[in-house]
């Protein structure tokens, strides 16, 4: 089958690495049509000027711009919406494709009649691809990659993979409301029932920067790791068993966020590995489809709905931007006496969404700012002794009667 490849490159302050990423596209040996769609996401370091130079050099390259930084998910979605190929690969601007891998992956996609194909090996490096630090191997070969494999001992990691544009649309695109867009997209993609295979003999080079923290590192250092994984897991909340749902709702996503020690992702994977047979809800396979959450909610009984099922309804309403309905459902759960920080967070974000004071994609970040602004500040009395005595004194005197 003849394909057109669209390589989408989200770009943000990447002038030092972008050209190397673009050069790797030209070592793919495409026999047919291809294009590069680069999306400048509000860069400030000369990336825009470099993109103009590269576009002038390469006729297959188009450049799009976000005037303000909107994040990797938004940049990827912009590029994919505007691309003309039937096969899409999102190449981060600091990473490098192995030679000739995309045509090989496309051949496997045709053979298996699947929706996506992932690399067998991801090699991490510092300054040069030969400066390798470690290698991640996707071990699920010869069979479809399933949602379960993201939790088991296989260590499956889709992250950057080749997929059809049709399947991207069916999965709902990349999330734009939090920073773990690639981690969330792989969950969305598999939960929507898309079929993915691993292509043997393919390699992808993933850069680890010496000079600056990656976006992932910055998000992690801000304490957002567990919060972001909650936003990922709520997308498959309806597929999980009641016990797993409750464990997620009761996890301290604000206080426990230390990678591999006390973070939500590690906790959920530990639950799966201890009891894989009861991790997913019975009959969940019927809801592994693009409209799975809405279909599941539509089949819930009108009465005697548990808190975990009510949260599914609240999440469905929130994702449809029915913020008032979402808030009403969360309040109903809290009224039963079942209250957790996650539920209060869900109520707060529904309230922020209802206010209409920010774009839907910015609600979660606005909630984080709001929570931070509500932190009480400690005041040292000694600094205000004169004020207390001269101005506030009458209020501090004991009263008779």
Order of alpha helices (4+ residues) and beta strands (2+ residues): beta-alpha-beta-alpha-beta-alpha-beta-beta-alpha-beta-beta-beta-alpha-alpha-beta-alpha-alpha-alpha-alpha-alpha-alpha-alpha-alpha-alpha-alpha-alpha
